Amino acid sequence: MSFKQNNTNNTIEIVKRRFSGFLKIDRYVLKEFLIPFTVIMIGFIILFFIGDIFDDLKDFLDNKAPFSEMFHYFLLKMPGNIRFIMPISVMLACMYEMANFGKNMEIVAMRASGISIHRACASIYIFALLIAIINFAFNESIVPLSEKKAYEIIKSRSDKYYVKGQFEMLSYRSPDSLRKWFFREFRENAPQKTAILKKYNNEGMLEWDIESEEAVYLPGQGWKFIKGTFTPYDEEGFLPKRSEKFEEKIISREIAPESPEEMINSIKPPEELQSMIILNLLTKVKNISPKLKNIYKTTLYSRIAFPFASFLAVFLGIPMAARNQRGGIFLAIVMAVIIIVVYQLSSHLFLIFGNRGILPPFFAGLAPTMFFIIYGWLNASRCE
């Protein structure tokens, strides 16, 4: 608000300041930020692309792969690279811009005009939030699928039956260790060929087993086994009793609750799973081992926290560049690289501790990002 003197009756009127859309300073700061951000993004994408070529091109050339397949593979590698590039690019662009502002005394001019650092960088904060949302959606919807397909392409160069072999001779053990499954050919949405199910009691003794030519999952009901034998065992689980042949036999969901989708997701590495799938595994699958639960939870919390590294970049970059106005761009970039290395190392270290149960999963997944964001915010506040 501002004050306006009324000369008629010598009174002072309070006039509220009105803002309409982006102010000039917001447009200016955002424009000065987007230019280095775009250049840095393109530069990192090219560098990562060249790195992937040096790492994997030889495998394709040795196996005489067509150019179209190589191009498809390197294109699929891009989403996984971009999710790491975006936060780094935000930080470097932010520090570059602040260093430039400091060098040209623009930060001093803003403060002299009564504009705080936070207010001057409001457009960057909004942009960083947008990048965080995009990165989270990107990481959930595109990255797991693209990395899986890229891995299948390069593995198929040395083993042409790799993709098909992933679903052959598949074995699965339930989280509570009460059931063991074996499938000769496993398909998520089709009848399973040569299915074997072994049921154990709480003492780990084999109660019975089923061997069938096919098995079909019935949603909400359980499993239907077709053309097989049912064999019960003695109390010690060693000696089989008389086997019973059957044309069809249904095992209810109460006895065998796992679905084909749950089986596939359970044998995948956690980093290939979307956050919602991990959350469903944690809430729906009973008796998950403590070790596996720690891995799932730590991965989930880390997946949620990582996109907000864009905020970390802004909150750390702005105060450091503002405090080193005379140091120039070089000093700001050096400090940014140091921060990036420390953050990455601490995040990986906490992730390992969380997976091994040394640290609580919630703390291991969120603490590094939250700590650096809070630290950066306090630093930015001291620059006011």
Buried (B, 14 or more C-beta within 10 A) or exposed (E): EEEEEEEEEEEEEEEEEEEEEBBEBBEBBBEBBBEBBEBBBEEBBEEBBEEBBEEBBEBBEEEEBEEEBBEBBBEBBBBBBBBBBBBBBBBBBBBBBBBBBBBEEBBEEBBEEEBBBBBBBBBBBEBBBEBBEBBBEBBBEBBBEBBBBBBBBBBBBEEEEBEEEBBEEBEBBBBBEBBBBBBBBBEEEEBBBBBBBBBBEEEEEBBBBBBBBBBBBEEEEBBBBBEBBBBBBEEEBEEEEEBEEBEEBBBEBEEBBBBBEBBBBBEEEBEBBBBEBBBBBBEEBEEBEEEBBBBBBBBBBBBBBBBBBBBBBBBBBBBBBBBBBEBBBEBBBEBBBEBBEEBBEBBEEBBEBBBEBEBBBEBBBBBBBBBBBEBBBEBBEEBE
